[in-house]
């Protein structure tokens, strides 16, 4: 559980730093419902860019930003619906769009959910400690961005094989330290090893915000991601016959999949499906390996993944994902999709999907086919980031496979969209879920300092009910309000 003990001495230092940096913290209620944001802050936002290093951009850590790079206000959320001409299934598949967060990815919200509870309780001193963000990509970017706005030093840790855009951007915003660990997407143990090294060599000069074990990550997605999906469904999708039947989420840190816990409280028959790369099938068959789907699949099960609430696991071939990347973004690929009846307006927005988002789409198609879903069924999935963050990967695909043609587009459309089947999708029994839960032991108890008793606690539904309670979120908001009052910026 999140530690709520208040260190008053450190808290006063954090308050002073926030005052120096002109920082006002948004409450979680304001992130969930931006209409609660004070008018003068909304007016300030109209004069700055979405990615600017301006403390008021903390209020743009929400799914509900207007889709514009500068001066936008707020809306009811951004989403894209994938028509049957694209998916080959009658079920409605809808992605909530993460591009319009600061940094271009939703991980900035998860980072906020981890950092701010520590800040307002005096468990993190921005004047003397560095915030360490271990990640395979977007989370360390989000954490470094939050730290830049708050005026505290950040350490980003990510594998050396991740896309060059990540490293370049971290340098541009002045990240204090950027540490590249060996390997690529699935080399998370190397990241953990570096964190232990920092603990040994720097002691309390660093605070590790490990997204794979920080419950603030899951808590943020439960309320914010789950909440925006429910609002979109109620306001724009449900007319009486539709049913929210599926929530599909790749399991990187297992924060985003926590939205499924929220949605199940309102839709008891919802299927929550965890997704990973077939080349690293840890959930699917306790497997391991390397793959090219950045942001997911890390050869272990995150501490914060409530596997008891996961109904199925789906493994997606990274080759399918990477070839669809070209189909969705190459001019000949897009032209072919329009010929097949996909609306041009939809095709023009396919660059909203980053690599793991394409993986989520494939898994959504597999889920719809496996459970024989029809026109009444609605599946939601997170579109966590966009192609804007993967230009170098696109160039690599061109160099490896040559120019893209209509013939290649036809083959990829037939094989990787219409030809998608429900292979490598496994429904989980009670014993399957218990086995996945127990598998956490080897990472978290043997390697990362957790106890067997803590692991047993995670199996109990009451643990998650308490963690995700509205009362707990409201308590954090009261601490945020008290923090802002002490800062005194109005």
N, C-alpha and C positions, 0 to 999 in steps of 0.2 A: 504494500500500500504506500501511497505518497506520504512522506514524512511532513507533518504539519507543525512541528515544534518551531517557535519563533525565536530567533536570535536578535534581540533588540539592538545590540551594539552594531552588528553588521547591517541590520535593516536601516539604521540611521545613515550609514555610509552610502547605501544604495539610494536612499532618498536624496541625499546631497548630490550624488552623481546625476540622478535624473533631473534635478533642478538645474544643474550646470548645462546639461545637454538639451534642455527644453523638452523633456519627455513627459507625455501624458499616456498612461497605459489604457488601452481599450479593455472593457470588461468582456467576459465571454458572452454575456447577453447581447452586447453591442456587435460582436462578431457574428452572432447568430441572427440578429435583427438590426441591421444598420440604421433603421429609422430611429433608434434610440441614441444615435451619435449626436452630440451637440451641434447646432447649426453653424457655429463659427469654425468648427473643425471641418465640416463638410465644405464650407466656403473656401477654406484654406486649400483643401485638396483640389479644388478646381484650378489652381494655379501651378500644380506640380505634376511631374510624370509618375507613372505607376512604379517605375523602378528607381526613382530618385532616392538618394540617401537623405531623407527628410524624416524626422521623428513622427510626423503626422501620418506617414504611410503605414505605421502600425495599425491604423484604423482600416487599412485596405487588406488586412489579413482576414479575408472572408471570401466565400464562394460567390458573393453577390455584387461584385464590382461590375460597373458598366464596361462593356468590351471595347475599350479605347485605351491607347497607350498614355494619354495625357489628359488631365482635367476631368476625368469621369466621376460620376456620382455612384449611385447604387441601384440595383434592380432586384428581381426575384430569383436570380440565378441564371447561369448560362448553360445551355445543353445542346446536344446534337442528336437527332434521331436517325438511325440507320435503316433505310427502307428495305423491304423484302427483295427488291431488285439487286441490292448489294449483298444481303446476308443469305438469301435463299431460304429463309424461314418466315412463317407467318407471324410469329411473335414480334412484338415491338421491342426493339433494343435501343436504349437511350443512354447516352454518356453525359455525365456532368463535367463541364469543361474547366480545367485548371490553369489554362494559359493566362488568365486575367488576374492571377495573384501577382504581387510583387515577386520578382525572380522568375516568373513564368511557370511556376510549379507549386502545387498545393503543400509541399513539405514545409514551407515557411510557416504554415499554420501548426503543424505538428511540433516544430521547433519552439514556437511560442507557447504551446501547451506544456512543454517540458521546462522551459526557462522561467516563465513568469511566476509559477507557484514557488519556485526557489527564491526568486528575487524579492517577492513581497513578504516572504517569511524570514528573510535574512539568512537564508542558507547558501546564498551566492553573493560574494562581494565583488562588484564590478570594478572596484578601485585597486584590488590586490590579487585577484584570481583571474585566470584565463578560462574561458568556456571552451571545452573540447567537444567537437562534433564528429564522432566516428560515423562513417557513411560510405555507401557505394555511389554517392552522387548528389542528388537534389537535397537531401536532408542537411548535409554540411553547408550547402549553399544557403539554405533557408536559415540555419543557425548563424552563419557568418553575417547574413544580411540583418537579422534581428539585432545582433551584437553591434553592427555598424550604426544602426539607428539609436541604440542605447548608449553608445560610446564606451563599450567595454571590449577588451581584446578577445579574439577568437582564434582557435586552432582547428583547422579543417583537416581531417584524415580521410583519405579515399584511395582506392587502388590506382596504381600508376597506369593501368590500361583503360581507364574510363575516358570518355570523350574529351577532346582537347578544350572544347568550349567551357567545360566546368572549371578547369584549371585557369584558363585565361580570365574568366569572369571573377574568380576568387581573388586574383591578383589585382584586378581593376578596382575592386571596392576596398582594397587595403587590408585584406585579411592578415592578421598578425603572423601566423605561421600556416604553411600548407605542407602537409606531410603525405607523400606518396608511398603507399605500401606495396609489396610485391603482389603481382597477379592482376586479375580483372574482376568481373562482376561477382563471381561466387567465392572470392577469397576473403571471407569475413574474419576467419580466425586470425589472419595476419593483422587485421585492424584491431581486434581485441588484444593481441599480443602487444601492439604499440601502445594501447591504452594502459596496460599493466606496467609497461616500461615507464610511461609518464608518471604514473602513480608512485613508482619506486624512486624515480629520480627527482621529482618535483614536489611530491607530497601534497600539502594543502594549497599549493600555489595554483593548482588546476582543479576544475570540477568537470567530471566526465558526464556528458549528457548523451548516454547511449540509447538511441532510439529503439533498439531491440528489447530493452528492459525498462524503459521509462514509461510508466503508466500514463503520464500526461499526454503522450502521443496517442494512445488508444482513447483516452478520455476526450481529447479534442475532436477526434473523428466521430466518436459515438454521437456527440451532441451536434457538431457543426456539419459534418458530411451526411450523417443520417438525417439530420433535421432539414437540410436543403433538399434532399431527395424526396422526403415526405411532402414538403411544401410544393415542389414542382409537380409531383404526382397528383396531389389534391387539386391544385389550381389549374393545371393545364392538361392533364392526361385523363383523370378519372371522370367519366360521364355516367357511371352507373354499372356498366358491364365489365369494365377493365378490372384486373386484379394484379397487384404487385406480387409477382411470382418468383422473381430471382434477383439476387444481388451478387455480382461477380467481381472479385477483386484479387489481383495478383498479390502474393504475400512476400513483400520485401521485409519490412520491419514488422508487419502485421498490425500497423496502426489503422490503415484505411479500412481493413476488413471489419474493424469494430463497428462501423456504421451498420453492419448487418445485425448486430446485437440490438441496436436501437430499432431498426425496422421490424424485427421480429416481435417486438412488444406491441406493434400495431397490426402486423400481418403474420399471424401465427403459422401459416402454411408456406411462408417464404422459404426458398432454398438459398442458402448461403454457400457459395462455391469459392474455394481458395484455388488460386492459379499459380503455376510455376512453369519453368522451362523443362521440356522433356529431357534435355541434356543434363539436367540437375534435379532429378525427381525425388526430392527428399520427402515431401508429403505423400507422393504417389507410391513410392516403394522403398522408402528409407535410403534413397540413392544419393549419389554425389556426381560431380562433374563440373565442367566449365561451359559457358553459353554466352550468347550475344544480346540477351534481352536485358538492357540496363535497368536496374531498379528493383529486381526481384530475384528470388532463388539463391539462397546463400549457404546451402549445405548444413543448415540447422533449423530448428523451429524456434522462433522468437519467444522470449519469456512472456511477452504481453499478448500472445495469440491465444484467445479463448477457443481452443480447438473443440471443446464440447459443444460449441454453437456453430460448428462448420459441418454442413450436410454432405458435401462432396468435394473431391479434389480433381483438378483437371491439369494435365501436363500438355503443353503446347510446344511444337517443334520450332526452334528458333529460325530455321530456314524458311518456314512458312511465314513467320513474322517479318523477316527481313525482305523477302520478295514482295510481300504486300506493301511494305514501305515504299518500294519503287512503283508498284501499281497505283498507289494512292497519290504519288507526288510527281512522277514523270509525266510530261505533256502527253505522250502517246498512251500512257496508262489511263490518264484521266479522260482523254477523248474516247477511249474504248468503253469505259464505264458509262459514259453518256449514251453511247450507241446501244448499250444493253438496257437502257431505260432508267438508269440512276439519275435522279434530277441534277441538273447542272449546279443548282444552288447547294446541294449536298456535296457534290464532288469538289466544289471550290473550297469547302471547309474541311476536307480530309487532312489538311496539314495541321489541324488542331490536335491530331493524334501523334504522340511520341511513340517510341518503340514498345514500351510496356502496355500502352493503351491499345495498340493493334493486337497484342497478345490477349488483352481482356476481351476485345471484340471477337476474336476466334473462339475463346472459351465461352462467350455468351452464345455463339451459334451452336457450339457443341452441347451446351446445357439445354437450349431450346429443343434440339433434336432428341437428346437423351430422354427428356421428360415429356416429349410429344406436345409441346406447347402450341397454342393456336392464337388467333387474333385477339383473344381476350387477355392473353398473358403479356405482362410488361416486365422487362428485365432492365435493371439499372446497373451501370458500371462506371467507375471513375475514369475520366480522361485526365490523367494526372499532370501531363505536360504536353508540349507540342514539338513539332519538327524543328522549331526555331532553335532548340537546344541540341540538335543532332546533325547539323550540316556536314560535319566531318565524316560521320558514318555514312551519310548519303554519298559523299564523294568516294569513299572507300568501296561502296557497292558498285558504283560506276566503273571504277578502276579494275575491280575484280571480274565483273561480268560483262563489261562492254556497254555499248549504247543500248537503250531500251527501245523496243519496237512494238508494233501492234500485235505481231505474232506472239511475242513474249507476254504481252498483256492478256491476250486471249487464253494462253496456257495457264497463267497465274490465276485469272478469274475463274476458270473452270476447275482447276485443281485445288486452289487454296481458299476459295469462297464457296462456290456452289458444290464443290466436291468434299467439303468438310463434313466429317462424320463424328460420332460420339466416342471414337476411340480414345484411349488414355484418359477416360473420365471414370472415376470410381466413387460410387455412393459409400458413405461411411456408416457402419453399424456402431452401436454403443462401444463395442470392444475395439473397433478400429480407432475411434476417437480416444479411448483410454490409452491405446498403444502409442498414438502420436503424442499424447500428453506425457506419457512416461519417457518417451524418447528425449524430452527436454533435459532429462537427468544428465546425459553425457556431456552436454555443453555447459549447462548452467550450474549443476552441483559439482561435477568433477573438475570443471575448468574455471568457472566464473564466480565462485564463492557463495552461491546460494546454498540453502539447506534443504534436506529432504522434507522437512516439515513445511517450509515455504512452498515447495512444489505441490505437496498435498493440498495446501490451502487453495491453490489455483484451480484445483479440480472442482471445488465447491461453487455452485451457482451463486450462493449468497455473497461470495467475495466480489463477484463482478457486479451484482446488483448494488452493493454498497459503493463500489468504486465509481459507477456510472450514475449515481443518484443525482437528482436535481438539487437536493439539499447540499451535497458536496460542492457542486458547481457554484451554487449561490454563495456558499461560504468563501470560496476563492474570490468571487466577485466583491464580496464585502471587504476582503483584504486588499483588493486592487483599488477600490474606492478610498479606503483609508490611506493607502499609499499615495494616491493622487492628491488627497487632501493635505497630506504632510508635505508633498512637493510644493503645493500652493500655486500652481499655474492657472487654476481656474478652468 
